[in-house]
């Protein structure tokens, strides 16, 4: 009964798969035990931003139907959902910047020093804060240590390990986990536009991340792009080094690092499937549309070779994220090997 009540409350927040987190946050509001800073961690597309926004709505709703809930129709709820409310500040990496920089944190601190305009709290949402450089993260520490009254910070990050330990220690941490595969399928089956086959493909590829699954449904190019990278990889397996070099030159010339990262991410998901199949692990594959080819490669390649390819792609993505290495050159090195 308790689990059912938690699930109902989560549905009231329009949040799927994180009933425990919704229940905890609602209890903090109901008991007047709201912390000054929260950190929502988990893989992209898992629902970190959605949960943070729902929490912000529940904190400042003008006429909540019950403690810890939000109406969703008052002006504050609507403006918070669209990040247009005067008492809600968003900090994220700017399109023309590599990192979240210290100037953004200082501007946020200036805004947080003001009393709330009309809401109960001033709320700052620091999205993907692992993108903040060292100076920006250090600058935020002062606010975390001495948060102004009526200020709540909501940070999101892929993993707490990507942030300074001093930041993590000052936040209430909510580690969000993927939904079970069958539960995600049941949610997606409610969409009449999707065939049973497409529900299965999207659910597996999303890996339990409802937000990513919804993104693929809302924008067909997301799935199509992933499929295109996988098909390119399968074609390259039988190509010579010269042909692979030509592919990199044509495909990645003058392309942004994010495009190379996108390709590496798709290829990594494929080789992880091969590694899992080769090891005999009873884990659902991500790329079920290519299951036959995955199992063929798993039977053909030594386990050590499968692992080597996974490790090479993981290292490539890490270099893209942490160094200024030339992305095209990195792709050439990886495909030449």
Secondary structure as UniProt FT lines:
FT   HELIX           2..12
FT   TURN            13..14
FT   HELIX           19..30
FT   TURN            31..32
FT   STRAND          37..41
FT   TURN            44..45
FT   HELIX           48..60
FT   TURN            62..63
FT   TURN            67..68
FT   HELIX           75..81
FT   TURN            82..83
FT   TURN            86..87
FT   STRAND          88..91
FT   TURN            95..96
FT   HELIX           102..112
FT   STRAND          122..126
FT   TURN            127..128
FT   HELIX           129..131
FT   HELIX           134..145
FT   TURN            149..150
FT   STRAND          151..157
FT   HELIX           160..162
FT   HELIX           165..168
FT   TURN            169..170
FT   STRAND          172..175
FT   HELIX           181..188
FT   TURN            189..190
FT   TURN            192..193
FT   HELIX           196..206
FT   TURN            207..208
FT   HELIX           210..218
FT   HELIX           220..236
FT   TURN            237..238
FT   HELIX           241..252
FT   TURN            253..254
FT   HELIX           257..279
FT   HELIX           288..290
FT   HELIX           291..300
FT   HELIX           303..322
FT   HELIX           327..336
//
